[in-house]
Amino acid sequence: MGRKSRNKIIIIIIIFFILCFITLSHHLYRYAHNSPRLFFSLSSENNLFSPPPPYFLSPPPPPPPYFLSPPTPPPESQPQPITTVEIPSQSTALLSTVAILIPDWEVLVIVPPESTLIPPLENNYLCVFPDKSSPPAKFAGKLPFNGGYAFKCEFPASNRRRLPFFQPSLVRTEERENFVRKIIPSPKVLLRWNFIVYDSFTTENDVVLFVKGVNNRQGVNRPPSDFRCVFGDDPLTAVRTSVTSSVQEVFRCNRPEITGNRPMSVTVEILENDRTVVMIPSLARFFPDIRRTIVQSERKSQLCACTMVYNVGKFLREWVMFHSKIGVEKFILYDNDSDDNLGAQVESLINEGYDVRIVYWVWPKAQEAGFSHCALYSAQISDWAAFIDVDEFFLSPTWLESRQPSTNMLRSLLPKEPELERVGQVSIRCNEFGPSDQVVHPIEGVTQGYTCRIRVDQRHKSIVYLPAIDDSLLNVIHHFKIKDGYNSIQIGTSQAIVNHYKYQAWPEFRAKFRRRVSAYVIDWRQNLNPRSNDRAPGLGFEPIEPPGWAQRFCEVRDEKMKVLTRRWFGVSESTMAWQSG
């Protein structure tokens, strides 16, 4: 055989092996990204969310640096009243971050609390993606319980064309050009919102984790025996404890026997035959020596109000002032990423003596989980909690002749001794009001502007005795499952009603229903379940004002609340007390 023939054979063999390698790599890549049963793990620094091979059954490798060197927890972990942040003025080129892809092609970038950020945070940072696209990073808020900072940016269209999706780097605007010229380490794969442990709450006896992507259908929950909680950064030394409850997005874990003041990562692993098959990526951390998540010295109130809010600044003063006068002592706002200067409104109310606090709840489609979180949080500062929205107002016929409001009015509807009477929840029916010929938000307030409603009362809202809430924290938005031995009672409309200003002027209604935050309520723009009670009758699926909207839902003219609030809060013939703020 000649030399030329031997060379041709060698070249053919080399080409054959190259083609085999390319084919094998292609199939492995497709398996890793398209297999219906991925085996996920928390991986190393350069790949936070990568699938290991299918034979993975052992504990996962350690999580990324964000969780490896967390700061010493502060002496208090109480959420701040408003989401303002004091940050040292030092320069930094590259921050350690973790990023999650959330709905509507937005990326949530979380910066650990030990990071140095340069104020002002608005318009000062960019999300720089591996292809050098650099959308602005909007500062969203300070996470109240783990101390990190959150930014949001658009996921560029140029990055949506092929998998995997990669995380951006958070870079100061003036440092972008220098940054993109540097050799950037291999990017981390972008976490997906539909499968993640996104928050936690530590109690005296257990740790509560909030997990997306496991119990995805209302009323269908996997048993706790399918899971274990994993505490620690090193898989070989991590402590595992039993899951005692797994309902909706709430998982309760036995608290581990760990001491020290160093925070550590905590996540949930999914088991088959008592062996780990899935380790869920996690943003949550556990502080071993923390006594509670909130300050213990705070005086307990008798009644607080908990609500999920988005861009309610123009409504907030009226709602807080009214309910404060009838007996609500503390207001806890779970802010779902408002951008209407809500913090300034809250600060103004605080300066006037109202106890209003913000918990930044950035997580999308997680209202039930937010209310479960608030049940834990508010139980340390109050006996009862009213779970209502900012467009809902309590009213009792017995108040109509009162010249002045009294802080005992709302409390008089509750049992004086709930432990003896074994009442854990008081439910009150709702009257739903329509646009009442309004085409814009009435400047005197919703109680003055909306005076026409549907005739038949609708769903109920609840005031809950917090020690009576079931350990699962199961809720259907505004009412909870109660522990065995307690009862839920519903009081008649002759005693009390909730005025729900649900169908407001079209611009307000459109903004509200575009942002449905319940995990189990579909987007109103989707052509699904048109007869659902969560839809406006006859609205359709497009965000277009229906003909005659301003006159809809008007079957009964009802001015009782208008007259009452005018008497209590009227400053002049045309001005209400909440307009002065």
Secondary structure, DSSP 8 states (H G I E B T S, - for coil): --HHHHHHHHHHHHHHHHHHHHHHHHHHHHHHHH-SS---EE--TT-TEE---TT--S------HHHHS-----S-----SS----------S----EEEEETTTEEEEEE-TT----S--TTSEEEE-TT----B-EEEEE-TTT--EEEEEE--GGGSSSSS-B--EEEEGGGHHHHHHS------B-EETTSEEEEEEE-SSEEEEEEESSS-BTTB---GGGEEEEE-S-TTT-EEEEEEEEETTEEEEE-----SS--EEEEEEEEETTEEEEE--B--EE-TT---SS-TTS--EEEEEEEEESS-HHHHHHHHHHHHHTT--EEEEEE-S--S-HHHHHHHHHHTT--EEEEE---TT-HHHHHHHHHHHHTTTEEEEEE--TTEEEE-GGGTT-SS--TTTTGGGS-S-HHHHTEEEEEEEEEEB--TT-SS--TT-HHHH--EE-SS-EEEEEEEEGGGB-TT--B-SS-B-B-TT-EEEEE-TTT-EEEE--S-SHHHHHHHHTT---TTS--TTSSS-TT-TTS-TT--SSSS--TTGGGTT-SEE--HHHHHHHHHHBSSSS-BGGGG-
